[in-house]
Amino acid sequence: MRVALVGAGVAGGVIARGLRGTPGVELVMVERVAPGDHASAGNGLNIGPNALLALEGLLPEMAVELRAASLPWTRWRAALIDGSPLHEIPLAEVAHGPGVRIRWSELYRIVREPVADLTRYGQRCIDVTVEPGGKARIAVARDADGAREAIGDIDLVIACDGRYSGVRELLSGAPSVRHLGVANFRLLIDDHGAGAIDDLDQWYHGPNRLLAFRLADGRIYLTGNFPIVPGSEIAEAQKTAAFLRAAYLPATGPTDPTGAFLIEATCRQLDTLHWSRLQESDTRFHDDSGRVLFVGDSAHAMAPTLGQGATQAIEDGCAFVGLFRERHGSAGFTVAGLTAAFDRLRRPRIAFVKQFSWDSSASLLMGSDPVATNSVKTTPLYRAQLQQLYCELGFPTTSHRAA
């Protein structure tokens, strides 16, 4: 069985690590960047306890590597910009253990290095064809010289090429997108370890939120949000120091010193900010033929409010690895049956996570009251939803075929 993975991202790396060495399976992975291109990419992210729970059963060595390259994420905590507390949720009360705080570059290293020998770097997938006999073929172009090549005789193509998946658009059209109406910026701040920031903290001034935590290299990862009209672009005037100070710092009254420090650091680094809009896309796990599987953001990009983007890519990868180990080589095995089973396995889980992420973004919307919207997060119902998020994966985390 020949399996081609398009994109050596989080989901692709998990799947390649989980399937390599499987008897009767040949893997090839295509990645558009060159080796090491993501060495300083993406600032930081938090990975939820649910991803680690999935890895511990299916790829335990990767869970160990993630923890070694990161710091533990142990709580959700929020306050007003004047320092008034809003809520604190220890993850120990809603999960089996902590999550992690990690650099994107470290996460890429962990998922990519063990499968570097399988990866064709610097190659873009420019076409995917499912042939009448059921086999698939992908066409790739080398960035270095533009040379093109066809890779054929493929039984299963797995699209792991992200939110703007070219494979999904080629075969199933561009996904429909729903905008939350929230702008986002992110950056890294080097305070040389002098500040009070460690684990995840949030500060609100109206619906405008700062979220920050320290990373293993000592720097602070900061992301900021403020409301915009859903579907509109972020105005250039909103990317200025004057706008950001007015959005996050009160004109009168006390200001938490840490929140004030973060805004001033942001204003000094305006040219390094990465801007985006919070949005989600409709869920689709495979093409009409059942020969092409979509995973991670290519299948179900979601609002990042609960930090579940990379986390769900890891879940997807683990779920697929477990399903593949269980079904491959069994009587009646078919690729279309495998992708359909993956859809049935993951669709309810992803629907819950997407909706929970969307609903948890209410505090970021135009006109919202942070005291009222964050009070919801102190209720038993909200904590039960967090427990469902972190503990109820919807698939077994062990397999009798596990290596």
NORJOPE-V569053 format. One record per residue. N is the residue number from 1. SS is DSSP state (H for helix, E for strand, L for the rest). PSI is psi in degrees with one decimal (999 if undefined). Layout:
{{N & SS & PSI} {N & SS & PSI}}
This chain:
{{1 & L & 126.6} {2 & E & 123.7} {3 & E & 126.6} {4 & E & 127.6} {5 & E & 127.7} {6 & E & 106.2} {7 & L & 115.6} {8 & L & 50.6} {9 & L & -154.7} {10 & H & -55.1} {11 & H & -42.8} {12 & H & -42.5} {13 & H & -40.6} {14 & H & -46.5} {15 & H & -44.6} {16 & H & -41.8} {17 & H & -35.1} {18 & H & -26.9} {19 & H & -20.3} {20 & L & 141.4} {21 & L & -2.0} {22 & L & 124.6} {23 & L & 134.6} {24 & L & 9.4} {25 & L & 128.0} {26 & E & 131.0} {27 & E & 141.5} {28 & E & 137.9} {29 & E & 135.9} {30 & E & 129.8} {31 & E & 129.9} {32 & L & -27.4} {33 & L & 165.1} {34 & L & 160.0} {35 & L & 132.6} {36 & L & -2.0} {37 & L & -24.0} {38 & L & 23.0} {39 & L & -28.7} {40 & L & 26.5} {41 & L & 150.4} {42 & L & 5.0} {43 & L & -121.2} {44 & E & 172.1} {45 & E & 160.4} {46 & E & 138.6} {47 & E & 128.3} {48 & L & 159.7} {49 & H & -26.3} {50 & H & -35.2} {51 & H & -41.8} {52 & H & -36.0} {53 & H & -43.1} {54 & H & -44.2} {55 & H & -37.3} {56 & H & -29.6} {57 & H & -28.0} {58 & H & -35.7} {59 & L & 66.7} {60 & H & -30.1} {61 & H & -31.9} {62 & H & -36.1} {63 & H & -41.0} {64 & H & -43.7} {65 & H & -40.2} {66 & H & -45.9} {67 & H & -37.6} {68 & H & -27.0} {69 & L & 12.5} {70 & L & -177.0} {71 & E & 152.1} {72 & E & 142.8} {73 & E & 115.2} {74 & L & -4.4} {75 & E & 158.4} {76 & E & 129.2} {77 & E & 138.7} {78 & E & 148.9} {79 & E & 164.5} {80 & E & 162.9} {81 & L & -16.9} {82 & L & 0.6} {83 & L & -5.3} {84 & L & 125.2} {85 & E & 144.7} {86 & E & -51.4} {87 & E & 158.9} {88 & E & 128.3} {89 & E & 103.4} {90 & E & 130.0} {91 & H & -23.0} {92 & H & -22.1} {93 & H & -14.1} {94 & L & 2.5} {95 & L & 166.5} {96 & L & -16.8} {97 & L & -179.1} {98 & L & 164.0} {99 & E & -161.8} {100 & E & 155.3} {101 & E & 125.3} {102 & E & 151.9} {103 & E & 142.3} {104 & H & -40.6} {105 & H & -36.4} {106 & H & -39.4} {107 & H & -44.5} {108 & H & -43.0} {109 & H & -44.0} {110 & H & -41.0} {111 & H & -23.2} {112 & H & -40.7} {113 & H & -42.3} {114 & H & -14.0} {115 & H & 21.8} {116 & H & -32.2} {117 & H & -16.5} {118 & H & -7.1} {119 & E & 130.9} {120 & E & 94.7} {121 & E & 158.3} {122 & L & 25.7} {123 & E & 131.5} {124 & E & 136.5} {125 & E & 120.5} {126 & E & -9.0} {127 & E & 149.2} {128 & E & 129.5} {129 & E & 130.2} {130 & E & 117.3} {131 & L & 159.7} {132 & L & -32.4} {133 & L & -3.5} {134 & L & -15.5} {135 & L & 159.7} {136 & E & 160.1} {137 & E & 135.8} {138 & E & 147.0} {139 & E & 133.7} {140 & E & 152.2} {141 & E & 133.6} {142 & E & 129.3} {143 & L & -31.6} {144 & L & -41.7} {145 & L & 1.8} {146 & L & -0.9} {147 & L & 142.1} {148 & E & 150.5} {149 & E & 145.6} {150 & E & 135.8} {151 & E & 113.6} {152 & E & -169.0} {153 & E & 39.8} {154 & E & 130.6} {155 & L & -35.1} {156 & E & 127.6} {157 & E & 131.5} {158 & E & 115.5} {159 & E & 111.9} {160 & L & 34.8} {161 & L & 23.8} {162 & L & -176.7} {163 & L & -36.0} {164 & L & 50.9} {165 & L & 118.0} {166 & H & -34.3} {167 & H & -47.3} {168 & H & -42.1} {169 & H & -39.4} {170 & H & -42.1} {171 & H & -29.4} {172 & H & 5.6} {173 & L & 163.3} {174 & L & 140.3} {175 & L & 153.5} {176 & L & 143.9} {177 & E & 137.4} {178 & E & 122.9} {179 & E & 134.9} {180 & E & -29.1} {181 & E & 40.3} {182 & E & 129.8} {183 & E & 153.7} {184 & E & 135.7} {185 & E & 156.3} {186 & E & 154.6} {187 & E & 169.9} {188 & E & 139.7} {189 & E & 130.5} {190 & L & 104.4} {191 & L & 11.3} {192 & L & 30.2} {193 & L & 10.6} {194 & L & -21.8} {195 & L & 174.8} {196 & L & -2.3} {197 & L & 133.0} {198 & L & -92.9} {199 & L & 177.8} {200 & L & 126.1} {201 & E & 153.3} {202 & E & 148.1} {203 & E & 133.1} {204 & E & 137.2} {205 & E & 97.3} {206 & L & -137.3} {207 & L & -0.2} {208 & E & 124.9} {209 & E & 140.8} {210 & E & 140.3} {211 & E & 128.2} {212 & E & 151.4} {213 & E & 158.7} {214 & E & 149.2} {215 & L & 169.2} {216 & L & -24.1} {217 & L & 3.5} {218 & L & -16.0} {219 & L & 165.0} {220 & E & 130.3} {221 & E & 128.9} {222 & E & 133.7} {223 & E & 142.3} {224 & E & 148.8} {225 & E & 145.5} {226 & E & 153.2} {227 & E & 147.0} {228 & L & 171.0} {229 & L & 128.4} {230 & L & 128.9} {231 & L & -13.9} {232 & L & 159.7} {233 & L & 160.5} {234 & L & 121.4} {235 & L & 146.9} {236 & H & -32.6} {237 & H & -22.1} {238 & H & -3.8} {239 & H & 18.4} {240 & L & 160.6} {241 & H & -38.8} {242 & H & -42.8} {243 & H & -44.6} {244 & H & -40.8} {245 & H & -43.4} {246 & H & -32.8} {247 & H & -35.9} {248 & H & -18.4} {249 & L & 127.7} {250 & L & 146.3} {251 & L & -33.1} {252 & L & 163.7} {253 & L & 176.0} {254 & L & 153.3} {255 & L & 132.6} {256 & L & 127.1} {257 & H & -35.2} {258 & H & -42.6} {259 & H & -42.2} {260 & H & -41.6} {261 & H & -43.3} {262 & H & -41.0} {263 & H & -43.0} {264 & H & -38.5} {265 & H & -39.6} {266 & H & -44.7} {267 & H & -27.9} {268 & H & -16.0} {269 & L & 33.9} {270 & H & -35.7} {271 & H & -7.9} {272 & H & -2.8} {273 & L & 138.3} {274 & E & 123.9} {275 & E & 144.1} {276 & E & 174.5} {277 & E & 141.1} {278 & E & 128.2} {279 & E & 168.0} {280 & E & 159.4} {281 & E & 160.7} {282 & L & 154.3} {283 & L & 130.7} {284 & L & 126.9} {285 & L & -16.4} {286 & E & 163.1} {287 & L & 179.4} {288 & L & -28.6} {289 & L & -20.2} {290 & L & 6.7} {291 & L & -9.8} {292 & E & 121.6} {293 & E & 139.4} {294 & E & 133.3} {295 & L & 160.8} {296 & L & -146.2} {297 & H & -25.2} {298 & H & -23.4} {299 & H & -31.3} {300 & H & 59.7} {301 & L & 140.1} {302 & L & 165.0} {303 & L & 136.7} {304 & H & 11.1} {305 & H & -33.8} {306 & H & 8.2} {307 & L & 38.8} {308 & L & 4.7} {309 & H & -66.3} {310 & H & -32.4} {311 & H & -44.7} {312 & H & -26.8} {313 & H & -40.1} {314 & H & -44.6} {315 & H & -47.8} {316 & H & -48.0} {317 & H & -45.3} {318 & H & -41.6} {319 & H & -41.9} {320 & H & -43.5} {321 & H & -45.8} {322 & H & -42.6} {323 & H & -41.6} {324 & H & -46.1} {325 & H & -35.8} {326 & H & -38.2} {327 & H & -30.8} {328 & L & 130.2} {329 & L & -4.9} {330 & L & 164.1} {331 & L & 134.0} {332 & L & 9.5} {333 & L & 131.7} {334 & L & 153.1} {335 & H & -44.1} {336 & H & -36.5} {337 & H & -35.5} {338 & H & -47.3} {339 & H & -34.8} {340 & H & -39.1} {341 & H & -37.4} {342 & H & -41.7} {343 & H & -49.1} {344 & H & -36.2} {345 & H & -42.7} {346 & H & -23.5} {347 & H & -48.2} {348 & H & -40.3} {349 & H & -47.5} {350 & H & -37.4} {351 & H & -42.5} {352 & H & -48.0} {353 & H & -41.9} {354 & H & -45.4} {355 & H & -40.9} {356 & H & -41.4} {357 & H & -41.3} {358 & H & -48.2} {359 & H & -34.4} {360 & L & -7.0} {361 & L & 3.7} {362 & H & -32.2} {363 & H & -11.9} {364 & H & -2.1} {365 & L & 155.9} {366 & L & 129.0} {367 & L & 0.6} {368 & L & 152.3} {369 & L & 114.5} {370 & H & -29.3} {371 & H & -46.4} {372 & H & -45.9} {373 & H & -32.6} {374 & H & -19.8} {375 & H & -28.2} {376 & H & -32.9} {377 & H & -2.2} {378 & H & -0.2} {379 & L & 155.1} {380 & H & -35.7} {381 & H & -45.2} {382 & H & -42.1} {383 & H & -33.1} {384 & H & -37.2} {385 & H & -39.9} {386 & H & -40.2} {387 & H & -40.1} {388 & H & -41.5} {389 & H & -46.2} {390 & H & -18.4} {391 & H & -22.7} {392 & L & 83.9} {393 & L & -29.6} {394 & L & 5.5} {395 & L & 153.5} {396 & L & 143.2} {397 & L & 11.9} {398 & L & 159.5} {399 & L & 141.8} {400 & L & -13.5} {401 & L & 4.5} {402 & L & 143.1} {403 & L & 999}}
